Amino acid sequence: MAKVLYFSVDLHGHVNPTLGLIHKLVESGEEVVYYASTPFQEKVEQTGAKFRSYEGTVGFATHDGHGIDTFLVFADFILSRTEAVLARFYDEIAAWRPDYIIHDAFCYWGKVCAERLGVPAISLCANFPYIDEMADLDPDFFVEHVLRASNDPLYQKFKGSSLLYRKLLDKMSMLISKKYGLMQVNVINDIFCSKQPLNLIFSSRFFQLHEEAFDDSYLFLGYPIFPRAEAVDFPFDRLDGRPLIYVAFGTIYNQLVDTYKACFEAFAHSDCQVIMSVGHQVALAELGQIPDNFIVRPYVPQLQILEHANVFITHGGANSIYESIAHGVPMVVVPQVFDEFMGAMMVERVGAGLYVTDREPTAVMLQQAVERVLGDDCYRTNCLDVKRKFDEAGGLTTAVDRIFEYVNQFYDSEVHNGALIP
């Protein structure tokens, strides 16, 4: 039995995808301690792992912005949280003496802990990955679709050349390195991805943008779903067999009252039922009169809803897109921030749904997009094709085998008390 630490980001879209892997490691005999925030304790403990709270030292949230400022804000946030986590927990981590560490790609503190302790580490990407090597294939992609700074005059001058991207990356890396005393840092790969010799991605190469940029250190696993036992009271008996539209915009950037009202206008008189999850930051009274064919709740059991849904109107977070694909449900994607724009592009590229480019779509836009998806079986067929690619990617057994192989090779090469035998 090996001792394993897992460091997560305290967001549903980063915790949920990891649960199956953690359960598989525990089943394989590993002792796993999982760091997250208190609201996720029950989910984590269902896997058999031991839960450890960050005790308020992390607190991930969404920064609604674009351009270079967002680039700097996010890098600074990750590194400041790293300092806070290490100050609070490093001594107890070192005392526990883990044999290896797995960490979310945004958890740079996992990378630092592993380096200080001299143990192997694995990075796990729960979001849609952007790595530095993608710029060699498409130098405009980062500025246009990640920073969303395509109107910047400097970018317009150098569009189509990797020169601007490299200069921008070098400048950002220099600023971050100077502030935090780091050496030879690539902000994209080292900070935003916390790249390791082994990097796990919950997707398939087929679905990934510019997949040829990802070398063999990246293991695409597909998207295995771990059942979530959620005590959520939902009136499933009200579902009457009509086509079902599911609407949800995640758990963070979901204060979208105008968009919810646009859904009312778009579908109140349709022959569909609609389930809408609006989060806990929107009071139902703000929405006004709820149409009879709508079921509106602050939170719904998404996996169970997707078993019934015919189309999913989503913000395009990785968790939502992957779970929709896993259930064969085509999507209408209305991205709001960051990698959600990448997710929307990926869905539309493979024909598993439509990308609505307006962040605040009108009722007509939503109605037309949903009618198009429901009216053409190709979207569901394409979604099922992507699901098959996920299923063929290897799954949790391949992931655990690769983790054990990597950890054993690390200890063999370092001659650290011989090889670890799982």
C-alpha positions, 0 to 999 in steps of 0.5 A: 500500500502506498500513501497518496496525496491528492490536491484539488481545486475547490470547485464542483467541476474540478472535484467531480471528475476525480472521484472515480480515479480516487475510488479506483486507487483506494480499491487498488490498495492505496491510502489516499488523503484528499485535500479540498474544501469542506462542502466536498467532504461527503463526496470525497469520503464516498470514494474511500479516501480520507478528507482534509479541509483546506480550511479556507486557504484556497477559495477559487472563484471566477474572474470575469475578465479578458486580456493580459490583466486576466492572465496576470490575475490568475497566475498571481492568484495561483501562486498566492494560494500556493504560498498560503497552502504551503504555510498552513499545511506543508509541515503536516504533509511532510510528516505524513510522508506521502509516496507520491502526489497527484494534483489538479493542474491549477494546484501549483502547491502540489508541484512544489510539495513533490519537489521539496519532498523528492517524491513523484507527482502527477498532474490532472487536468479537469478543465479543457487544457491549453498547453504552450506547445499549442502555440506552435500550431496556432499562434493566434489561438491563445490571444483570440480564444483564451485571452480574448484580446483579438481587438488589441492593436498590437495583436492586429499588427503581429497576427499570424506570427508566433512573435507576439505570443512568445514576447507576451509569454516571456514578459508574463513569465519574467514578471511572475518569476520576479515577484515570487522568486522563481527560476525559468518559469513558463507561465502556461505549462509550469503555473497554469498546467503544473506540468509533470512527467505524467499528466492525466486528461479526462478527455480523448485525443479525438475531442481535444483541440490541436491534439498533436501538440500533446506528447506521450507525457499526456494520458487521455483517459476518456471520461469515466463517471463516478455515481454521486449519491446526492440527497436532492429532492427533485420531482421526477414524477412531473416528467411526462415524456415530452422532449426535455431541455435541461438548462444549467450554467454551472455553480460559479458564474451563474447570476444570469437572470436575463438569460434565464428569462430569455429561456422562459420567453423561448420555451414557455409555449413549446411542446417541451419540458424544461428543467432549469438550475439557477444556482444559489445566488439567484432568488427565484422571485427575481425570475418572475412568473415561471412557465408551467412547463418549467421546473426551476431549482437552485440545484438539481442532480445533474447526472440523473437529469441527463439520463432524461434530457434531449438537449442541454443548454450549458455554459460549457464547463468541462464537467458539464460538457463531458457529462453530457457527452457521456450521456449522449446528450447534444448541447447548445453551449453559451460560454461565459468565461475562460476555457468555456469558449474552448469547450464550445469550439470543441463541441461544435467542431465535432458536431455534438452541438452548437456554439452560441457566441453571444454571452447574453443570447436572446430568446430567438437565438436560444429557440433557433439553436434548440430547434436545430439540435432537436430537429437533426439527429446528427447532433446526437449521433455525433455526440455518441461517436465522441462518447465511443472515443471516450470509452476507447481511451483507456479509462481508470484501469489504464490510468492506475496502471500508468500511475503505478508504472511511473511511480515505480520507475521514479523510485527505481531510477532514484534508488529510493529504497527499491521499487514501490509495489502497489 
